[in-house]
Amino acid sequence: MPPIRDSENPRGLARIFAWPRLKATLVASALLGLLISVGFTVSAYQIVLRAMFVGTMALFAFGVFERWPPRLPSWLARWLLQVLAVAGSVPFSVIIIYIVITQHDAVSFFHNKERMSGFAMMTFSGLLFAPWIAVAALIRQRDFLARSQALAFELERSELERKALDARMRLLQAQVEPHFLFNTLANVRELVDSGSPQASAVLASLIAYLRAAVPRLHEPATTLGQELELVRAYLELMHMRMPDRLQYSLNADDAVLGLRCPPMTLLTLVENAVRHGIDPSEEGGRIDVRAQVQNGRLRVEVVDTGVGLREAAGGLGTGLSTLRERLQLAFGGDARLQLAPMLPHGLSAQLEFRAERGLP
């Protein structure tokens, strides 16, 4: 009597005589009928049919008391009620069989020694096997329910963990947005305060950039191609602010453009290179961005010829520390961010994580 899965949610007879249960019951009854048929004078076929009827009645009793009555006294366990019901159904169903097959006999089967012998053998066999089959079905059902509950708890735990990670990622993303926007607006303010004729052009470029960038800030993932577009727009904006002090280049294989990349990842590296490398340097410098795929991993490098790691006043700020945590949430321990000094001066930021196709 296999357990019924709750997801199927059958009711009434459809639940009691669900095909997995019915099939197992009929097979077990047929085997038992063949086993005891050697002690009967009638054909094995008839004994098998009788055993299958007894098994079907036992299944009916098992299924009825599986949910009825809805509430039981505290001293009566439902599994015990089901086993007792199965045991009680055996003599009852055997009596029905013998009443039917002896209805035209002149003598009742109670007074027929041969039929009473058959009645006793079938009843005894049923009482010997049916309750144990019911117990086995209950154990299997309890095991199935335990596994189902464990799986449900695991799925719920995974879903809660995923939601917690999403919430943490959104919090970190919210920290990135004002960090970048305020830095850029501060640069525009400097141009306005100094009366630079480039202020209007830079502000127009900033507005165009924000129109493209802001809608993507809340996306859980973008592609590296989209990140490179934002980086190019940002560097063009910075180049307008300091045309004599900033040069740059972007080099990326076509194979990397469609790969997944957390939003603002590459832009954070480039912004740090501008703010902590190029800006503090009197002569400025150059920023080179390179991206390629090697051995199934995406490798991105942002190299600047600015003041370098040791000379950067105030360190690298919160941008890279926040980026490290966002990478940890997005890729687990499978993402690496390394900083290396360049000679004679400058900094190389190397980012590496597994290459995955982004959303179409």
KARACOR-V231685 format. One record per residue. N is the residue number from 1. RES is the residue in one small letter. PHI is phi in whole degrees, -180 to 180 (* if undefined). PSI is psi in whole degrees, -180 to 180 (NA if undefined). D_LAST is the distance of its C-alpha to the last C-alpha in Angstrom with 1 decimal. Layout:
# KARACOR-V231685
n:N res:RES phi:PHI psi:PSI d_last:D_LAST
n:N res:RES phi:PHI psi:PSI d_last:D_LAST
This chain:
# KARACOR-V231685
n:1 res:m phi:* psi:82 d_last:48.3
n:2 res:p phi:-62 psi:152 d_last:44.6
n:3 res:p phi:-70 psi:154 d_last:42.9
n:4 res:i phi:-96 psi:130 d_last:40.9
n:5 res:r phi:-72 psi:136 d_last:37.4
n:6 res:d phi:-63 psi:-28 d_last:37.1
n:7 res:s phi:-65 psi:-27 d_last:33.7
n:8 res:e phi:-74 psi:-33 d_last:35.6
n:9 res:n phi:52 psi:49 d_last:38.0
n:10 res:p phi:-75 psi:163 d_last:40.7
n:11 res:r phi:-133 psi:156 d_last:44.0
n:12 res:g phi:57 psi:-138 d_last:47.6
n:13 res:l phi:-64 psi:-29 d_last:48.6
n:14 res:a phi:-63 psi:-33 d_last:45.0
n:15 res:r phi:-76 psi:-45 d_last:44.6
n:16 res:i phi:-64 psi:-45 d_last:48.0
n:17 res:f phi:-104 psi:36 d_last:47.7
n:18 res:a phi:-57 psi:143 d_last:44.0
n:19 res:w phi:-57 psi:-43 d_last:43.7
n:20 res:p phi:-58 psi:-42 d_last:43.0
n:21 res:r phi:-67 psi:-49 d_last:46.2
n:22 res:l phi:-62 psi:-42 d_last:48.2
n:23 res:k phi:-63 psi:-46 d_last:47.4
n:24 res:a phi:-64 psi:-39 d_last:48.3
n:25 res:t phi:-66 psi:-45 d_last:51.5
n:26 res:l phi:-65 psi:-40 d_last:52.7
n:27 res:v phi:-65 psi:-46 d_last:52.2
n:28 res:a phi:-63 psi:-40 d_last:54.1
n:29 res:s phi:-67 psi:-40 d_last:56.8
n:30 res:a phi:-64 psi:-42 d_last:57.2
n:31 res:l phi:-64 psi:-42 d_last:57.6
n:32 res:l phi:-65 psi:-40 d_last:60.2
n:33 res:g phi:-62 psi:-43 d_last:62.0
n:34 res:l phi:-64 psi:-35 d_last:62.3
n:35 res:l phi:-67 psi:-42 d_last:63.6
n:36 res:i phi:-92 psi:-5 d_last:66.4
n:37 res:s phi:-66 psi:-19 d_last:67.3
n:38 res:v phi:-67 psi:-20 d_last:69.8
n:39 res:g phi:-93 psi:5 d_last:72.0
n:40 res:f phi:-114 psi:154 d_last:72.2
n:41 res:t phi:-87 psi:-19 d_last:74.4
n:42 res:v phi:-81 psi:171 d_last:71.8
n:43 res:s phi:-68 psi:153 d_last:69.0
n:44 res:a phi:-62 psi:-32 d_last:65.9
n:45 res:y phi:-59 psi:-44 d_last:63.8
n:46 res:q phi:-67 psi:-39 d_last:65.5
n:47 res:i phi:-65 psi:-39 d_last:65.2
n:48 res:v phi:-63 psi:-43 d_last:61.5
n:49 res:l phi:-62 psi:-42 d_last:61.1
n:50 res:r phi:-64 psi:-43 d_last:63.2
n:51 res:a phi:-64 psi:-37 d_last:61.2
n:52 res:m phi:-68 psi:-35 d_last:57.9
n:53 res:f phi:-65 psi:-45 d_last:59.4
n:54 res:v phi:-60 psi:-43 d_last:60.5
n:55 res:g phi:-64 psi:-39 d_last:57.0
n:56 res:t phi:-65 psi:-41 d_last:55.4
n:57 res:m phi:-65 psi:-39 d_last:57.8
n:58 res:a phi:-65 psi:-40 d_last:57.0
n:59 res:l phi:-63 psi:-41 d_last:53.3
n:60 res:f phi:-62 psi:-45 d_last:54.1
n:61 res:a phi:-64 psi:-41 d_last:56.1
n:62 res:f phi:-61 psi:-44 d_last:53.4
n:63 res:g phi:-73 psi:-37 d_last:50.8
n:64 res:v phi:-63 psi:-47 d_last:53.1
n:65 res:f phi:-85 psi:5 d_last:54.0
n:66 res:e phi:-69 psi:-32 d_last:50.5
n:67 res:r phi:-129 psi:-5 d_last:49.9
n:68 res:w phi:-123 psi:139 d_last:53.4
n:69 res:p phi:-70 psi:158 d_last:55.1
n:70 res:p phi:-59 psi:-34 d_last:52.4
n:71 res:r phi:-125 psi:139 d_last:54.5
n:72 res:l phi:-120 psi:156 d_last:56.9
n:73 res:p phi:-60 psi:152 d_last:59.8
n:74 res:s phi:-62 psi:-26 d_last:58.9
n:75 res:w phi:-85 psi:-6 d_last:61.2
n:76 res:l phi:-116 psi:116 d_last:59.6
n:77 res:a phi:-81 psi:144 d_last:56.3
n:78 res:r phi:-64 psi:-38 d_last:54.1
n:79 res:w phi:-63 psi:-36 d_last:53.8
n:80 res:l phi:-67 psi:-40 d_last:57.6
n:81 res:l phi:-62 psi:-40 d_last:57.9
n:82 res:q phi:-67 psi:-43 d_last:55.6
n:83 res:v phi:-64 psi:-43 d_last:57.5
n:84 res:l phi:-64 psi:-37 d_last:60.9
n:85 res:a phi:-66 psi:-41 d_last:59.6
n:86 res:v phi:-63 psi:-45 d_last:58.6
n:87 res:a phi:-63 psi:-42 d_last:62.0
n:88 res:g phi:-68 psi:-28 d_last:63.9
n:89 res:s phi:-72 psi:-22 d_last:62.1
n:90 res:v phi:-65 psi:-59 d_last:63.4
n:91 res:p phi:-63 psi:-34 d_last:67.2
n:92 res:f phi:-62 psi:-47 d_last:66.4
n:93 res:s phi:-70 psi:-34 d_last:64.3
n:94 res:v phi:-67 psi:-40 d_last:66.9
n:95 res:i phi:-60 psi:-44 d_last:69.7
n:96 res:i phi:-59 psi:-43 d_last:67.8
n:97 res:i phi:-59 psi:-48 d_last:67.5
n:98 res:y phi:-74 psi:-28 d_last:71.2
n:99 res:i phi:-66 psi:-41 d_last:72.3
n:100 res:v phi:-68 psi:-47 d_last:70.4
n:101 res:i phi:-77 psi:-14 d_last:71.6
n:102 res:t phi:-114 psi:15 d_last:75.2
n:103 res:q phi:-65 psi:-24 d_last:75.6
n:104 res:h phi:-99 psi:2 d_last:78.0
n:105 res:d phi:-75 psi:149 d_last:80.0
n:106 res:a phi:-72 psi:-29 d_last:83.5
n:107 res:v phi:-117 psi:137 d_last:83.1
n:108 res:s phi:-63 psi:149 d_last:80.3
n:109 res:f phi:-65 psi:-19 d_last:78.1
n:110 res:f phi:-65 psi:-23 d_last:79.4
n:111 res:h phi:-107 psi:10 d_last:82.8
n:112 res:n phi:-109 psi:113 d_last:81.5
n:113 res:k phi:-61 psi:-41 d_last:81.6
n:114 res:e phi:-67 psi:-44 d_last:79.2
n:115 res:r phi:-69 psi:-36 d_last:76.6
n:116 res:m phi:-65 psi:-33 d_last:76.9
n:117 res:s phi:-65 psi:-44 d_last:76.3
n:118 res:g phi:-65 psi:-40 d_last:73.1
n:119 res:f phi:-60 psi:-46 d_last:72.1
n:120 res:a phi:-65 psi:-41 d_last:72.7
n:121 res:m phi:-65 psi:-44 d_last:70.8
n:122 res:m phi:-69 psi:-40 d_last:67.7
n:123 res:t phi:-65 psi:-45 d_last:67.9
n:124 res:f phi:-62 psi:-44 d_last:68.4
n:125 res:s phi:-62 psi:-42 d_last:65.5
n:126 res:g phi:-64 psi:-44 d_last:63.2
n:127 res:l phi:-67 psi:-26 d_last:64.3
n:128 res:l phi:-76 psi:-38 d_last:63.9
n:129 res:f phi:-102 psi:-40 d_last:60.3
n:130 res:a phi:-58 psi:-47 d_last:58.6
n:131 res:p phi:-61 psi:-37 d_last:58.6
n:132 res:w phi:-70 psi:-36 d_last:57.2
n:133 res:i phi:-64 psi:-40 d_last:54.4
n:134 res:a phi:-63 psi:-42 d_last:53.7
n:135 res:v phi:-62 psi:-44 d_last:53.7
n:136 res:a phi:-62 psi:-40 d_last:51.3
n:137 res:a phi:-65 psi:-39 d_last:49.0
n:138 res:l phi:-66 psi:-40 d_last:49.2
n:139 res:i phi:-64 psi:-43 d_last:48.5
n:140 res:r phi:-65 psi:-39 d_last:45.5
n:141 res:q phi:-65 psi:-42 d_last:44.3
n:142 res:r phi:-65 psi:-39 d_last:44.8
n:143 res:d phi:-65 psi:-41 d_last:42.9
n:144 res:f phi:-64 psi:-43 d_last:40.0
n:145 res:l phi:-65 psi:-38 d_last:40.0
n:146 res:a phi:-64 psi:-42 d_last:40.2
n:147 res:r phi:-66 psi:-39 d_last:37.1
n:148 res:s phi:-64 psi:-43 d_last:35.2
n:149 res:q phi:-66 psi:-40 d_last:36.2
n:150 res:a phi:-63 psi:-41 d_last:35.3
n:151 res:l phi:-66 psi:-41 d_last:31.8
n:152 res:a phi:-64 psi:-42 d_last:31.5
n:153 res:f phi:-64 psi:-40 d_last:32.7
n:154 res:e phi:-66 psi:-41 d_last:30.4
n:155 res:l phi:-65 psi:-41 d_last:27.3
n:156 res:e phi:-65 psi:-41 d_last:28.7
n:157 res:r phi:-64 psi:-42 d_last:29.3
n:158 res:s phi:-64 psi:-40 d_last:25.8
n:159 res:e phi:-66 psi:-41 d_last:24.4
n:160 res:l phi:-66 psi:-40 d_last:26.9
n:161 res:e phi:-64 psi:-41 d_last:26.0
n:162 res:r phi:-63 psi:-43 d_last:22.3
n:163 res:k phi:-65 psi:-38 d_last:23.4
n:164 res:a phi:-65 psi:-42 d_last:25.7
n:165 res:l phi:-65 psi:-41 d_last:23.2
n:166 res:d phi:-61 psi:-43 d_last:20.9
n:167 res:a phi:-64 psi:-41 d_last:24.0
n:168 res:r phi:-65 psi:-41 d_last:25.0
n:169 res:m phi:-64 psi:-42 d_last:21.7
n:170 res:r phi:-65 psi:-36 d_last:21.9
n:171 res:l phi:-64 psi:-44 d_last:25.5
n:172 res:l phi:-66 psi:-38 d_last:24.8
n:173 res:q phi:-63 psi:-39 d_last:22.0
n:174 res:a phi:-65 psi:-30 d_last:24.7
n:175 res:q phi:-73 psi:-33 d_last:27.1
n:176 res:v phi:-70 psi:-41 d_last:24.9
n:177 res:e phi:-58 psi:-57 d_last:24.5
n:178 res:p phi:-65 psi:-33 d_last:28.2
n:179 res:h phi:-58 psi:-47 d_last:28.9
n:180 res:f phi:-73 psi:-47 d_last:26.8
n:181 res:l phi:-64 psi:-43 d_last:27.8
n:182 res:f phi:-67 psi:-37 d_last:31.5
n:183 res:n phi:-64 psi:-42 d_last:31.7
n:184 res:t phi:-68 psi:-43 d_last:30.3
n:185 res:l phi:-65 psi:-33 d_last:32.6
n:186 res:a phi:-64 psi:-37 d_last:35.5
n:187 res:n phi:-65 psi:-41 d_last:35.0
n:188 res:v phi:-65 psi:-39 d_last:35.2
n:189 res:r phi:-62 psi:-39 d_last:38.3
n:190 res:e phi:-61 psi:-41 d_last:40.0
n:191 res:l phi:-66 psi:-41 d_last:39.6
n:192 res:v phi:-66 psi:-45 d_last:41.0
n:193 res:d phi:-63 psi:-35 d_last:43.9
n:194 res:s phi:-84 psi:-3 d_last:44.8
n:195 res:g phi:71 psi:25 d_last:44.8
n:196 res:s phi:-67 psi:135 d_last:42.5
n:197 res:p phi:-67 psi:-13 d_last:41.8
n:198 res:q phi:-83 psi:-7 d_last:38.2
n:199 res:a phi:-58 psi:-45 d_last:37.6
n:200 res:s phi:-64 psi:-44 d_last:36.6
n:201 res:a phi:-65 psi:-41 d_last:34.2
n:202 res:v phi:-65 psi:-42 d_last:32.6
n:203 res:l phi:-63 psi:-40 d_last:32.3
n:204 res:a phi:-63 psi:-41 d_last:30.6
n:205 res:s phi:-65 psi:-38 d_last:28.1
n:206 res:l phi:-64 psi:-43 d_last:27.6
n:207 res:i phi:-62 psi:-44 d_last:27.0
n:208 res:a phi:-63 psi:-40 d_last:24.4
n:209 res:y phi:-64 psi:-46 d_last:22.7
n:210 res:l phi:-64 psi:-34 d_last:22.8
n:211 res:r phi:-61 psi:-33 d_last:21.4
n:212 res:a phi:-86 psi:-33 d_last:18.2
n:213 res:a phi:-86 psi:-44 d_last:18.4
n:214 res:v phi:-58 psi:-43 d_last:19.7
n:215 res:p phi:-60 psi:-23 d_last:16.9
n:216 res:r phi:-91 psi:-9 d_last:14.7
n:217 res:l phi:-64 psi:-30 d_last:17.6
n:218 res:h phi:-95 psi:1 d_last:17.1
n:219 res:e phi:-76 psi:138 d_last:13.5
n:220 res:p phi:-68 psi:-26 d_last:13.7
n:221 res:a phi:-157 psi:143 d_last:11.2
n:222 res:t phi:-127 psi:-175 d_last:9.7
n:223 res:t phi:-103 psi:162 d_last:9.1
n:224 res:l phi:-65 psi:-31 d_last:12.4
n:225 res:g phi:-61 psi:-42 d_last:11.9
n:226 res:q phi:-67 psi:-39 d_last:11.9
n:227 res:e phi:-62 psi:-40 d_last:14.8
n:228 res:l phi:-66 psi:-34 d_last:16.6
n:229 res:e phi:-63 psi:-44 d_last:16.5
n:230 res:l phi:-66 psi:-40 d_last:18.2
n:231 res:v phi:-63 psi:-42 d_last:20.6
n:232 res:r phi:-62 psi:-44 d_last:21.6
n:233 res:a phi:-65 psi:-39 d_last:22.4
n:234 res:y phi:-66 psi:-44 d_last:24.3
n:235 res:l phi:-68 psi:-35 d_last:26.3
n:236 res:e phi:-63 psi:-39 d_last:27.1
n:237 res:l phi:-64 psi:-45 d_last:28.4
n:238 res:m phi:-68 psi:-34 d_last:30.4
n:239 res:h phi:-66 psi:-35 d_last:31.7
n:240 res:m phi:-66 psi:-32 d_last:33.1
n:241 res:r phi:-74 psi:-38 d_last:34.9
n:242 res:m phi:-137 psi:72 d_last:36.5
n:243 res:p phi:-62 psi:-29 d_last:36.2
n:244 res:d phi:-90 psi:-8 d_last:39.0
n:245 res:r phi:-119 psi:0 d_last:37.9
n:246 res:l phi:-136 psi:124 d_last:34.2
n:247 res:q phi:-124 psi:155 d_last:32.5
n:248 res:y phi:-155 psi:164 d_last:29.1
n:249 res:s phi:-150 psi:147 d_last:26.8
n:250 res:l phi:-122 psi:125 d_last:23.1
n:251 res:n phi:-133 psi:117 d_last:22.4
n:252 res:a phi:-145 psi:137 d_last:19.2
n:253 res:d phi:-68 psi:150 d_last:18.3
n:254 res:d phi:-60 psi:-29 d_last:15.5
n:255 res:a phi:-67 psi:-19 d_last:14.4
n:256 res:v phi:-93 psi:-13 d_last:13.8
n:257 res:l phi:-64 psi:-33 d_last:11.6
n:258 res:g phi:-94 psi:8 d_last:8.2
n:259 res:l phi:-81 psi:151 d_last:10.0
n:260 res:r phi:-65 psi:142 d_last:10.2
n:261 res:c phi:-152 psi:125 d_last:12.9
n:262 res:p phi:-58 psi:142 d_last:14.8
n:263 res:p phi:-58 psi:143 d_last:15.4
n:264 res:m phi:69 psi:9 d_last:18.6
n:265 res:t phi:-66 psi:-59 d_last:19.1
n:266 res:l phi:-67 psi:-37 d_last:19.7
n:267 res:l phi:-64 psi:-36 d_last:21.2
n:268 res:t phi:-63 psi:-42 d_last:23.7
n:269 res:l phi:-64 psi:-43 d_last:25.0
n:270 res:v phi:-68 psi:-42 d_last:25.5
n:271 res:e phi:-62 psi:-40 d_last:27.1
n:272 res:n phi:-64 psi:-37 d_last:29.5
n:273 res:a phi:-64 psi:-39 d_last:30.3
n:274 res:v phi:-70 psi:-50 d_last:31.3
n:275 res:r phi:-72 psi:-41 d_last:33.2
n:276 res:h phi:-103 psi:-8 d_last:34.9
n:277 res:g phi:-115 psi:-55 d_last:35.2
n:278 res:i phi:-81 psi:-48 d_last:35.6
n:279 res:d phi:-56 psi:-46 d_last:37.0
n:280 res:p phi:-72 psi:-13 d_last:40.0
n:281 res:s phi:-87 psi:132 d_last:40.9
n:282 res:e phi:-65 psi:-38 d_last:43.5
n:283 res:e phi:-89 psi:-2 d_last:42.4
n:284 res:g phi:76 psi:-147 d_last:38.6
n:285 res:g phi:172 psi:-166 d_last:36.4
n:286 res:r phi:-128 psi:145 d_last:33.3
n:287 res:i phi:-121 psi:126 d_last:29.8
n:288 res:d phi:-118 psi:127 d_last:27.8
n:289 res:v phi:-113 psi:125 d_last:24.1
n:290 res:r phi:-129 psi:141 d_last:23.0
n:291 res:a phi:-142 psi:136 d_last:20.0
n:292 res:q phi:-157 psi:165 d_last:19.8
n:293 res:v phi:-109 psi:130 d_last:19.1
n:294 res:q phi:-137 psi:123 d_last:22.2
n:295 res:n phi:55 psi:42 d_last:22.9
n:296 res:g phi:75 psi:13 d_last:19.4
n:297 res:r phi:-126 psi:143 d_last:19.5
n:298 res:l phi:-89 psi:126 d_last:18.1
n:299 res:r phi:-119 psi:121 d_last:21.2
n:300 res:v phi:-121 psi:135 d_last:21.4
n:301 res:e phi:-132 psi:130 d_last:24.8
n:302 res:v phi:-118 psi:112 d_last:26.2
n:303 res:v phi:-113 psi:130 d_last:29.8
n:304 res:d phi:-126 psi:155 d_last:32.2
n:305 res:t phi:-108 psi:36 d_last:35.9
n:306 res:g phi:-80 psi:-150 d_last:37.0
n:307 res:v phi:-73 psi:-19 d_last:39.7
n:308 res:g phi:94 psi:172 d_last:38.2
n:309 res:l phi:-68 psi:-44 d_last:37.8
n:310 res:r phi:-73 psi:-32 d_last:41.5
n:311 res:e phi:-90 psi:-10 d_last:42.4
n:312 res:a phi:-67 psi:118 d_last:39.6
n:313 res:a phi:-69 psi:133 d_last:41.4
n:314 res:g phi:79 psi:8 d_last:40.2
n:315 res:g phi:73 psi:-161 d_last:37.9
n:316 res:l phi:-96 psi:6 d_last:34.1
n:317 res:g phi:72 psi:-166 d_last:33.9
n:318 res:t phi:-88 psi:-12 d_last:31.6
n:319 res:g phi:-59 psi:-51 d_last:28.3
n:320 res:l phi:-73 psi:-36 d_last:28.1
n:321 res:s phi:-64 psi:-40 d_last:29.6
n:322 res:t phi:-67 psi:-39 d_last:27.0
n:323 res:l phi:-63 psi:-41 d_last:24.3
n:324 res:r phi:-58 psi:-43 d_last:25.9
n:325 res:e phi:-70 psi:-38 d_last:25.8
n:326 res:r phi:-65 psi:-38 d_last:22.2
n:327 res:l phi:-66 psi:-38 d_last:21.3
n:328 res:q phi:-63 psi:-42 d_last:23.8
n:329 res:l phi:-69 psi:-35 d_last:22.1
n:330 res:a phi:-80 psi:-37 d_last:18.6
n:331 res:f phi:-125 psi:3 d_last:19.7
n:332 res:g phi:69 psi:-136 d_last:23.3
n:333 res:g phi:-91 psi:14 d_last:25.7
n:334 res:d phi:-96 psi:14 d_last:23.3
n:335 res:a phi:-123 psi:141 d_last:22.7
n:336 res:r phi:-130 psi:138 d_last:25.5
n:337 res:l phi:-127 psi:117 d_last:26.5
n:338 res:q phi:-123 psi:142 d_last:29.7
n:339 res:l phi:-115 psi:133 d_last:31.8
n:340 res:a phi:-137 psi:133 d_last:34.4
n:341 res:p phi:-70 psi:149 d_last:37.0
n:342 res:m phi:-110 psi:150 d_last:37.3
n:343 res:l phi:-106 psi:139 d_last:40.7
n:344 res:p phi:-78 psi:-19 d_last:42.5
n:345 res:h phi:-159 psi:158 d_last:40.3
n:346 res:g phi:127 psi:-176 d_last:36.7
n:347 res:l phi:-147 psi:142 d_last:34.0
n:348 res:s phi:-116 psi:121 d_last:31.1
n:349 res:a phi:-106 psi:117 d_last:28.3
n:350 res:q phi:-113 psi:124 d_last:26.4
n:351 res:l phi:-119 psi:135 d_last:23.3
n:352 res:e phi:-144 psi:132 d_last:22.1
n:353 res:f phi:-156 psi:169 d_last:19.8
n:354 res:r phi:-65 psi:143 d_last:18.0
n:355 res:a phi:-83 psi:119 d_last:15.1
n:356 res:e phi:-131 psi:141 d_last:12.0
n:357 res:r phi:-68 psi:138 d_last:8.5
n:358 res:g phi:-84 psi:178 d_last:6.4
n:359 res:l phi:-66 psi:142 d_last:3.8
n:360 res:p phi:-67 psi:NA d_last:0.0
